[in-house]
Amino acid sequence: MKIYYYTLGCKVNHYETEALKERLELAGHITVKAIADAEVAIVNSCTVTGQANLKCRQTLHKIRKQNNSCILILTGCFPQAFEKEVRTFDFCDIICGSANKMNIPNMLNDYLSDYNIGDNGKRKQIVQIEKHSKNAKIEDMSVNGYDDKTRANVKIQDGCDQYCSYCVIPYARGHIRSKCLDEIKREITKLSKSGHKEIVLVGINLCCYGKDLNDGKSIRLIDAVETACSVEGIERVRLGSIEPEMILDEDIDRMSKLDKLCPQFHLSLQSGCDKTLKEMNRKYTTSEFDTLCKKLRKIFPDCAITTDIMVGFPGESDEDFAESLVFVSRMKFAKAHIFPYSKREGTVAARRTDQIEKSVKESRARAMSDVCSKSSLEFLNAQVGKVYPVLLEKEKSPDFYEGHTPNFTIVKIPRNNEKTPQNSLRKRILYVKIVKAERNYCIGSFADDSTQT
């Protein structure tokens, strides 16, 4: 059958869609790019905010409007966390959660079977939302290669046991589960043979990697990083989002010895106010966060530290927000994702009576965004004059080559540069000198001693 895929949310979701696509293609199904061409449409959902749920519903209605005859499948975090709500989605033909995505090929077969036709002559909706269990193993899935991407995501961990007071993800993703080191190496080796040179290790709570393996006594995230770096043909290894309280001095020391590890660290701050952090049930203080950033910047001088920042958490006073704003300004993040608090039913924060008005949250988001935009531009300006190896990616413009430095700075190289090689450069690493900073990226030119790999 012809299948259309639409993915919402994080890198883990995108990885899982790719793994599902490969499994369905192995079964003989065909991937299509247009909704109108599809016989089956699969929406892999996110539920981290209320806006994510809204976007998912809008996507489902759009698909149904554009192609009323296709088999519509909803999967992912939204149905897992809000089963009661999605059971009312009679416009979906198949619904499953995040715990059993890889069973979709079997569910599709069941839906098409003769025994699934009801008394009215129509096929019956299938809803399978399995509950997460405490001792469950990570779902068996892997990816052999990404056709349209230069870097490859590799999911090595799933689930979260942190239970931050605002977050629904532990309910959507279940308890922590890890992929064993041997399987990580096998998967990355396949990706290397497919031509990928950069790997991104991703998970729901990446720093918890290994806690469920060998009683959590000996295997840690750094072991997975070292395993990824050991694969021949892989030249870059990145980390997804990491929790600041779980990075030990020993981890940083071992990371510093890995030439392939990219110096980009996404540390999820959430708030620059200690009172708010405590009420969020975050496990660190601003002082501890600051100390970690200083250690990373000392050992990785050109590193980029990026973050997530929430504004308008219940009970956040003007003074609390001002404290957060000052701290964030001082941290000089290379980039920050700013978002207003979103009430998620079933969480501790949702039950609080001191919710913040929407207009206040929006105003604070704008103020925080202004501060972070200034820091981001300062970071980009600091790159000017430096020479970096740049992995060139999909050629998005006839005027520029585009790629990323190891610290994930976007670099555009004008094609009219006389030193620009004329052959296709996608998936190749070339040395580039940064000559100018723009608002969200840098302009570069190929260095005289540009090394090609």
C-alpha positions as CSV (number, residue, x, y, z in Angstrom):
1,M,0.0,0.0,0.0
2,K,1.1,3.6,-0.5
3,I,1.8,5.2,2.9
4,Y,2.2,8.8,3.9
5,Y,4.0,9.7,7.2
6,Y,3.6,12.9,9.3
7,T,5.7,13.3,12.5
8,L,5.3,15.8,15.2
9,G,7.6,16.5,18.1
10,C,11.1,15.4,19.1
11,K,14.1,13.6,17.5
12,V,13.0,10.4,19.2
13,N,9.6,10.6,17.3
14,H,11.4,11.2,14.0
15,Y,13.6,8.2,14.6
16,E,10.7,6.0,15.5
17,T,8.8,7.1,12.3
18,E,11.9,6.2,10.2
19,A,12.2,2.8,11.9
20,L,8.5,2.1,11.3
21,K,8.8,3.2,7.7
22,E,11.7,0.8,7.1
23,R,9.7,-2.1,8.6
24,L,6.6,-1.3,6.5
25,E,8.8,-1.0,3.3
26,L,10.4,-4.3,4.1
27,A,6.8,-5.7,4.2
28,G,6.3,-4.4,0.6
29,H,4.6,-1.1,1.3
30,I,5.6,2.1,-0.6
31,T,6.3,5.5,0.9
32,V,4.7,8.5,-0.7
33,K,5.3,12.2,-0.1
34,A,1.7,13.6,-0.9
35,I,-1.4,13.0,1.2
36,A,-3.5,12.8,-2.0
37,D,-1.5,9.8,-3.2
38,A,-1.8,7.8,0.1
39,E,-3.8,4.7,0.8
40,V,-2.6,4.9,4.4
41,A,-1.6,8.0,6.5
42,I,0.3,7.6,9.7
43,V,0.5,10.5,12.2
44,N,3.2,10.1,14.9
45,S,2.1,12.5,17.6
46,C,3.6,14.6,20.4
47,T,1.9,15.7,23.6
48,V,4.5,17.7,25.4
49,T,2.3,20.8,25.4
50,G,-1.4,21.6,24.8
51,Q,-0.3,23.2,21.5
52,A,1.2,19.9,20.4
53,N,-2.2,18.2,20.9
54,L,-4.0,20.9,19.0
55,K,-1.5,20.6,16.1
56,C,-2.0,16.9,16.0
57,R,-5.8,17.2,15.8
58,Q,-5.5,19.8,13.1
59,T,-3.1,17.5,11.1
60,L,-5.6,14.6,11.4
61,H,-8.5,16.7,10.2
62,K,-6.3,18.1,7.3
63,I,-5.4,14.6,6.2
64,R,-9.0,13.4,6.4
65,K,-10.2,16.5,4.4
66,Q,-7.6,16.0,1.7
67,N,-8.0,12.3,1.4
68,N,-11.2,10.9,2.9
69,S,-10.6,7.4,1.7
70,C,-7.2,6.7,3.2
71,I,-6.7,4.5,6.3
72,L,-5.8,7.0,9.0
73,I,-3.5,5.8,11.8
74,L,-2.7,7.8,14.9
75,T,0.2,6.7,17.1
76,G,2.6,8.1,19.7
77,C,2.5,10.1,22.9
78,F,-0.9,11.8,22.5
79,P,-3.0,8.6,22.6
80,Q,-0.7,7.1,25.2
81,A,-1.2,10.0,27.7
82,F,-4.8,10.9,26.8
83,E,-6.4,7.6,25.9
84,K,-9.9,8.7,27.0
85,E,-9.8,11.7,24.7
86,V,-8.5,9.9,21.6
87,R,-11.0,7.1,21.9
88,T,-13.5,9.7,20.7
89,F,-11.6,10.2,17.4
90,D,-14.0,8.2,15.2
91,F,-12.3,9.7,12.1
92,C,-9.2,7.6,12.9
93,D,-9.2,4.0,11.7
94,I,-6.3,2.7,13.9
95,I,-5.1,4.2,17.1
96,C,-2.1,3.0,19.2
97,G,0.1,4.5,21.8
98,S,3.9,4.9,22.2
99,A,4.4,1.5,23.7
100,N,3.6,-0.6,20.6
101,K,4.3,1.5,17.5
102,M,6.2,-1.3,15.8
103,N,3.1,-3.4,15.9
104,I,1.4,-1.1,13.4
105,P,2.2,-3.4,10.4
106,N,0.2,-6.2,12.2
107,M,-2.6,-3.8,13.1
108,L,-2.8,-2.7,9.5
109,N,-3.1,-6.3,8.4
110,D,-5.8,-6.9,11.0
111,Y,-7.7,-3.8,9.9
112,L,-7.8,-5.1,6.3
113,S,-8.8,-8.6,7.2
114,D,-12.2,-9.9,6.4
115,Y,-13.0,-10.7,10.0
116,N,-12.7,-6.9,10.8
117,I,-15.8,-6.0,8.8
118,G,-18.8,-5.2,11.0
119,D,-22.5,-6.0,10.5
120,N,-22.9,-2.6,8.7
121,G,-20.4,-3.7,6.0
122,K,-17.7,-1.2,7.2
123,R,-14.4,-2.0,8.8
124,K,-14.2,-1.6,12.5
125,Q,-11.9,0.8,14.2
126,I,-8.9,-0.7,16.0
127,V,-7.6,0.8,19.2
128,Q,-4.6,-0.8,20.9
129,I,-3.0,1.4,23.7
130,E,-0.8,-0.9,25.8
131,K,0.1,0.3,29.3
132,H,3.7,0.8,30.1
133,S,5.1,-1.7,32.6
134,K,7.8,-1.2,35.1
135,N,10.2,-3.8,33.8
136,A,9.5,-3.5,30.1
137,K,12.4,-3.7,27.7
138,I,13.0,-1.0,25.1
139,E,10.9,-1.6,22.0
140,D,12.9,-3.5,19.3
141,M,13.6,-1.0,16.5
142,S,16.5,0.2,14.4
143,V,17.2,2.3,11.4
144,N,19.5,1.3,8.5
145,G,19.8,4.8,6.9
146,Y,18.1,8.1,6.2
147,D,17.6,8.8,2.5
148,D,17.1,12.6,2.9
149,K,19.3,13.4,5.9
150,T,23.0,13.9,6.4
151,R,23.0,13.2,10.1
152,A,21.3,10.2,11.6
153,N,19.4,10.0,14.9
154,V,19.9,6.8,16.9
155,K,17.5,6.2,19.8
156,I,19.4,4.6,22.7
157,Q,17.0,5.3,25.5
158,D,13.3,5.7,26.2
159,G,11.1,6.7,29.2
160,C,11.5,9.0,32.2
161,D,11.2,8.6,35.9
162,Q,11.8,12.2,36.9
163,Y,8.2,13.3,37.2
164,C,8.8,17.1,36.9
165,S,5.6,18.7,38.2
166,Y,4.6,20.2,34.9
167,C,5.4,17.2,32.6
168,V,3.2,14.5,31.1
169,I,6.0,12.7,29.4
170,P,6.5,10.0,32.1
171,Y,2.9,9.0,31.5
172,A,3.3,9.1,27.7
173,R,6.6,7.2,27.6
174,G,6.8,5.0,30.6
175,H,9.8,4.0,32.7
176,I,13.4,4.3,31.6
177,R,14.6,1.7,29.1
178,S,18.0,1.4,27.4
179,K,19.4,-0.2,24.2
180,C,22.4,-2.4,24.9
181,L,25.8,-1.2,23.8
182,D,26.2,-4.1,21.3
183,E,23.0,-3.2,19.6
184,I,24.0,0.5,19.5
185,K,27.3,-0.4,17.8
186,R,25.6,-2.7,15.3
187,E,23.1,0.0,14.3
188,I,25.6,2.8,14.0
189,T,27.9,0.5,11.9
190,K,25.0,0.0,9.5
191,L,24.4,3.8,9.3
192,S,28.1,4.3,8.6
193,K,28.0,1.9,5.8
194,S,25.0,3.8,4.4
195,G,27.2,6.9,4.1
196,H,26.3,8.8,7.3
197,K,29.2,10.5,9.0
198,E,27.4,12.1,11.9
199,I,25.3,10.4,14.6
200,V,23.0,12.0,17.1
201,L,22.3,9.9,20.2
202,V,18.8,10.6,21.4
203,G,16.4,9.6,24.1
204,I,13.6,10.8,26.3
205,N,15.8,11.2,29.3
206,L,19.2,10.5,27.7
207,C,21.3,10.9,30.9
208,C,19.4,7.9,32.4
209,Y,20.9,5.7,29.8
210,G,22.1,2.4,31.3
211,K,20.3,2.6,34.7
212,D,18.2,-0.4,33.7
213,L,21.2,-2.4,32.4
214,N,23.4,-4.5,34.7
215,D,21.5,-3.1,37.7
216,G,22.7,0.4,36.6
217,K,26.0,-0.2,38.4
218,S,28.5,0.1,35.5
219,I,26.8,1.4,32.3
220,R,26.3,5.1,31.8
221,L,25.6,7.5,28.9
222,I,29.4,8.1,28.5
223,D,29.8,4.4,27.6
224,A,27.3,4.7,24.8
225,V,29.1,7.9,23.6
226,E,32.4,6.1,23.5
227,T,30.8,3.1,21.7
228,A,29.4,5.4,19.0
229,C,32.8,7.2,18.6
230,S,34.5,3.8,18.1
231,V,32.6,3.0,14.9
232,E,34.8,3.3,11.8
233,G,33.5,5.8,9.3
234,I,31.6,7.9,11.8
235,E,33.3,11.3,12.2
236,R,30.9,13.1,14.4
237,V,28.8,12.1,17.4
238,R,26.3,14.5,19.0
239,L,24.2,14.3,22.1
240,G,20.5,15.1,22.3
241,S,19.0,17.0,25.3
242,I,20.7,16.1,28.6
243,E,19.7,16.8,32.2
244,P,22.3,19.0,34.0
245,E,22.3,17.2,37.3
246,M,23.3,13.9,35.7
247,I,26.6,15.0,34.1
248,L,29.4,14.0,36.4
249,D,33.0,15.3,36.4
250,E,34.1,11.8,35.3
251,D,31.8,12.0,32.3
252,I,33.2,15.4,31.2
253,D,36.7,14.1,31.6
254,R,36.0,11.0,29.4
255,M,34.1,13.1,26.9
256,S,37.1,15.5,26.6
257,K,39.2,12.6,25.2
258,L,36.8,11.9,22.4
259,D,37.8,13.8,19.2
260,K,34.6,12.8,17.4
261,L,32.3,14.2,20.1
262,C,30.8,17.5,18.9
263,P,31.1,20.3,21.5
264,Q,27.4,21.1,21.6
265,F,25.4,20.5,24.8
266,H,21.7,21.0,25.1
267,L,21.2,21.4,28.9
268,S,17.5,21.8,29.8
269,L,17.4,24.7,32.2
270,Q,13.6,25.4,32.4
271,S,14.0,28.3,34.8
272,G,16.7,30.6,36.1
273,C,14.9,31.0,39.5
274,D,15.7,28.5,42.3
275,K,12.2,28.8,43.8
276,T,10.6,27.9,40.5
277,L,13.0,25.1,39.9
278,K,12.2,23.5,43.2
279,E,8.4,23.8,42.5
280,M,9.0,22.2,39.1
281,N,10.7,19.3,40.9
282,R,13.9,19.9,39.0
283,K,16.9,18.3,40.7
284,Y,19.5,21.1,40.5
285,T,20.0,24.7,41.5
286,T,21.0,27.6,39.2
287,S,24.4,27.6,41.0
288,E,24.9,24.0,40.0
289,F,23.8,24.7,36.5
290,D,26.2,27.6,36.2
291,T,29.1,25.5,37.6
292,L,28.5,22.8,35.0
293,C,28.4,25.3,32.1
294,K,31.7,26.8,33.3
295,K,33.3,23.3,33.4
296,L,32.1,22.5,29.8
297,R,33.3,25.9,28.5
298,K,36.7,25.4,30.1
299,I,37.2,22.0,28.6
300,F,35.5,22.6,25.3
301,P,36.4,26.3,24.5
302,D,34.3,26.6,21.4
303,C,31.3,24.7,22.7
304,A,27.7,25.8,22.2
305,I,25.4,25.5,25.2
306,T,21.8,25.6,24.2
307,T,18.7,25.2,26.4
308,D,14.9,25.1,27.0
309,I,13.3,27.8,29.1
310,M,9.7,27.8,30.4
311,V,8.0,31.0,31.5
312,G,4.7,31.5,33.4
313,F,5.0,28.4,35.5
314,P,2.1,28.4,38.2
315,G,3.1,30.8,41.0
316,E,5.9,32.5,39.1
317,S,5.8,36.0,40.4
318,D,7.2,39.1,38.7
319,E,10.2,38.8,41.0
320,D,10.7,35.1,40.1
321,F,10.6,35.9,36.4
322,A,13.0,38.8,36.8
323,E,15.4,36.5,38.6
324,S,15.1,34.0,35.8
325,L,15.7,36.7,33.2
326,V,18.9,37.9,34.9
327,F,20.3,34.4,35.2
328,V,19.5,33.5,31.6
329,S,21.1,36.8,30.4
330,R,24.3,35.9,32.4
331,M,24.5,32.4,30.9
332,K,24.9,33.6,27.3
333,F,23.3,30.6,25.6
334,A,24.1,30.0,22.0
335,K,20.4,29.3,21.4
336,A,17.3,28.8,23.6
337,H,13.8,27.4,23.0
338,I,11.4,29.7,24.9
339,F,7.9,28.4,25.6
340,P,5.0,29.4,27.9
341,Y,3.9,26.9,30.6
342,S,1.2,24.6,29.2
343,K,-1.3,23.0,31.6
344,R,-1.2,19.2,31.3
345,E,-4.0,17.3,33.0
346,G,-2.8,14.7,35.4
347,T,0.3,16.6,36.5
348,V,0.9,18.2,39.9
349,A,1.3,21.7,38.4
350,A,-2.1,21.4,36.6
351,R,-3.8,21.2,40.0
352,R,-2.4,24.4,41.3
353,T,-4.8,27.3,41.7
354,D,-2.1,30.0,41.0
355,Q,-2.1,29.6,37.2
356,I,-0.6,32.6,35.3
357,E,-2.7,34.5,32.8
358,K,-2.1,33.8,29.1
359,S,-1.2,37.5,28.3
360,V,1.4,37.5,31.1
361,K,3.0,34.3,29.9
362,E,3.1,35.7,26.3
363,S,4.7,39.0,27.6
364,R,7.3,37.1,29.6
365,A,8.1,34.8,26.6
366,R,8.7,37.9,24.4
367,A,11.0,39.4,27.1
368,M,12.9,36.1,27.5
369,S,13.2,35.7,23.7
370,D,14.7,39.2,23.4
371,V,17.4,38.4,25.9
372,C,18.2,35.0,24.3
373,S,18.3,36.5,20.8
374,K,21.0,38.9,21.9
375,S,23.0,36.1,23.4
376,S,22.6,34.0,20.3
377,L,23.9,36.9,18.1
378,E,26.9,37.4,20.4
379,F,27.7,33.7,20.1
380,L,27.5,33.9,16.3
381,N,29.7,37.0,16.2
382,A,32.3,35.1,18.3
383,Q,32.6,32.5,15.5
384,V,33.8,35.1,13.0
385,G,37.4,34.5,11.9
386,K,37.5,30.9,13.1
387,V,38.0,27.9,10.8
388,Y,35.8,24.9,11.3
389,P,35.2,21.5,9.6
390,V,31.7,21.9,8.2
391,L,29.5,18.9,7.3
392,L,27.6,20.0,4.2
393,E,24.0,19.0,4.0
394,K,21.0,19.1,1.7
395,E,21.5,21.9,-0.8
396,K,18.5,24.1,0.1
397,S,19.4,27.0,-2.1
398,P,21.0,27.5,-5.6
399,D,22.9,30.4,-4.1
400,F,24.5,28.6,-1.0
401,Y,26.0,25.5,0.3
402,E,24.8,24.9,3.8
403,G,26.1,22.9,6.7
404,H,26.9,22.8,10.4
405,T,30.1,23.2,12.4
406,P,30.9,20.8,15.2
407,N,29.3,23.2,17.7
408,F,26.2,23.2,15.4
409,T,26.5,26.7,14.0
410,I,24.7,26.9,10.7
411,V,27.1,28.1,8.0
412,K,26.1,29.2,4.5
413,I,28.8,29.3,1.8
414,P,28.0,31.4,-1.3
415,R,28.3,29.3,-4.5
416,N,29.9,32.2,-6.4
417,N,33.0,31.9,-4.3
418,E,35.8,31.2,-6.7
419,K,37.2,28.5,-4.4
420,T,33.9,26.7,-4.2
421,P,34.3,23.2,-5.6
422,Q,31.8,22.5,-8.4
423,N,31.0,18.9,-7.6
424,S,28.2,17.8,-5.2
425,L,29.4,18.3,-1.6
426,R,26.5,16.7,0.3
427,K,27.7,14.5,3.2
428,R,31.3,15.8,2.8
429,I,33.3,17.6,5.5
430,L,35.2,20.7,4.4
431,Y,37.1,23.4,6.3
432,V,35.3,26.7,6.2
433,K,36.4,30.1,7.5
434,I,33.6,32.1,9.2
435,V,33.5,35.6,7.7
436,K,30.3,37.1,8.9
437,A,27.4,36.6,11.4
438,E,23.8,37.0,10.5
439,R,20.8,36.8,12.7
440,N,20.5,33.0,12.8
441,Y,23.5,31.7,10.9
442,C,27.0,32.6,9.7
443,I,28.5,33.2,6.3
444,G,31.6,31.3,5.4
445,S,34.1,30.6,2.6
446,F,36.0,27.5,1.9
447,A,39.5,27.7,3.5
448,D,42.6,27.5,1.4
449,D,43.7,24.3,3.0
450,S,40.2,22.8,2.9
451,T,40.4,19.1,3.7
452,Q,37.8,16.9,2.0
453,T,36.4,13.7,3.6
